[in-house]
Amino acid sequence: MDVKCFGCFTITVVYSHAQDPVICASCSSILCQPTGGKARLTEGCSFRRKN
């Protein structure tokens, strides 16, 4: 899925079952955290599913 950073609005591709924290390449803020299953998005991030 595409995740838009809440700080700099850069779009990053994130896998739904990511096992490591995903960090924005531009501003180094954390976009999502692993939970053991699906990754949990950080509050304020918006996303779009890919088909």
N, C-alpha and C positions, 0 to 999 in steps of 0.2 A: 504494500500500500504506500501511497505518497503521504508524507507527514510534513505539514508546514510548521516551521519553527515559530514560536510565539514571540521571540525577541527580534529576529531579523527577517522573518517571513521567507526564508530559503526553504525550498522543497527538497526533501531527502527521501530516498526509497528505504523502507523498513520492512523486514519480514515479520509476519504476525507471530511467529514462534521464536523470536530472537532470544538468544541465550546470554547475550552481553548487553550492557547499557548502550544505547545508541546516542552518540553525541553529535551535535550540529557542527559541520565542518567550518562554518563561518564564525560563529560566536561562542562555540564550545559549551553551549547549554545542553542539558540532558533532555532528549526527546522522549525516550521510553525506558522502562525498567523491566527486566525479566521477572516472572512470577513463578516459574516452574512449568507453566503451560503457555498460554498466550502472553505476549508482552503487554504491559500496562502503560498507556500513554500518560505523559506528564500533563497536569492540568493546564489548560490554555492552548494546547496543540490541537490543530484540526487535521483531519485525514480524509483521504479519498481512496476507495478500493479500486484495484485494477481488475479488469475482466480477463 
